[in-house]
């Protein structure tokens, strides 16, 4: 049975939190939430952010027809591999939230507030 969409994002956070607990237990990762005022915490978060960006770059590598200067159209697109890389991005991004002590409700509220700001900007001629 497929989850209701309202539960999907929450389950993503829950699964990632369980995975981070496993990393704490088995791989000596720090406990969370981190004290992000500390240098070592900021360094750890920056490393996770770089890993997240790396996964996004890996996803982009599957976009073979994205080169503006290419005149040929390459056939075939590995959508499954692309989606897997995007899923990796979400794993890291949600992990960054968890390590930073940012819960799902806070992410949702900030997302919606920023979305309203973006709409306002476009509608006002920004």
Steps between C-alpha positions, in 0.01 A plus 500: 500500500632842404522766768288811489701786359472684832693217667768450236730785597461416870600139429804624307610695809432201728696258282793739472503557876512121553788479251689780676454315831652193334795710376547635853504147638703325229709770332583747776291782353407775746180494698234746394391767510840661476591820677540698180674783679806272531769484235505119474124494451517760226783308333294179513194675353710658227636157409146360481399797284786430262396135480143612427621727220714216365190281471323779313797527264480122447132538410589776255754274332205293375365803312705439187289728279534799729801652328394819326773464236405142400323476165438125518230337708627203695257213525429322825466635847556293814209636701543243778862604558397867491225442757740305723740795505215739581400268786860519625469879502191473719677260738780748554271803514270341757806386696628857504164610642505230768860573601413871513199437724254616234183291518253429223252764616770768498607398149138510384435843655821647355428345159149645488613842624776515240256382231264786584793741477598359160143537368486855631829587333387372160158659526651836597738508204816392685 
